């Protein structure tokens, strides 16, 4: 019997990435209080990548607790710009703030995924990508917020690179799946080893 | 008056990339005989990246010849696997052949874009990406061809990385836009310099 695969994330992007790659799974977002975990780890001097990995694991374990035999995928992504961690913008005003603070600088997207089963972690992967945002004119920021502000509120950096976000960057270094929030290729590799996907 | 921007390519992917990035343009595919150019350059020992750049320029110049004042974007992509150049598969049988020849190996996607105006090249960019295809079982190849064979005939490597193609690879190195056939970030940079896009 094939493993029951669960994505412990409410992210539409992660869902689309897995669906597009031809994976069959259920979605069950976790109820983890991410802010509390971030604050606590930050106080202990953790790196953004450690936080992403810890959050991915906590989410997978929480969702897995009610369905011990399922394979549960947890994932998380942190945005670190010169030591400052960014959250998803909560409003179009916050979108403008994000852009003004990120522009003219490079930031790092730290992405992790963890798979849990039977109450323990059985696989994990962590990866980074670097993005250099160009200087943006005030007119550009205003136009961007007006036209795309609502739809990018769900994205940690207030952009979607595969859409209008491409206009924000002078350089991007890293795996596109990692940028979108899921280390897809290693994850698919594990699912093949496990027999969930055809080799 | 803003420049009239023309994409000299029939590629649905290139069109989608530019549209998604918020660029306004017209599409006018060229009628260049690409095979003839490839054969001729191959005979002279050209590298795949030189061929991509030459083809991008020929396409842009040809389409631009009837509209000298437009900015015309030409683009091309070559797939080079250990010295063998691959063409788009012409049938679902060719899709299976492609996969059997690419699997277990790394191949290179060589991508170039050129912008011409008034009968001369005014900008160009070339870039490479490397993709490592895992070993595929015969059952996987058969299933892939049955389910996706028709739709990947338009793709040079018989895959779309952003869809089921993700299942083919163990590792991918390079810009996702370059993999999809257009060095989008440098191209957008030029369009900003030129005043076609807002800074």
Interface residues (C-beta under 8 A of the other chain):
Chain A: X20 X21 X22 X134 X135 X136 X137 X139 X140 X143 X161 X162 X163 X164 X166 X167 X169 X170 X171 X172 X175 X176 X177 X179 X184 X185 X188 X189 X197 X198 X199
Chain B: X17 X20 X21 X22 X134 X135 X136 X137 X139 X140 X143 X161 X162 X163 X164 X166 X167 X169 X170 X171 X172 X175 X176 X177 X179 X184 X185 X188 X189 X197 X198 X199
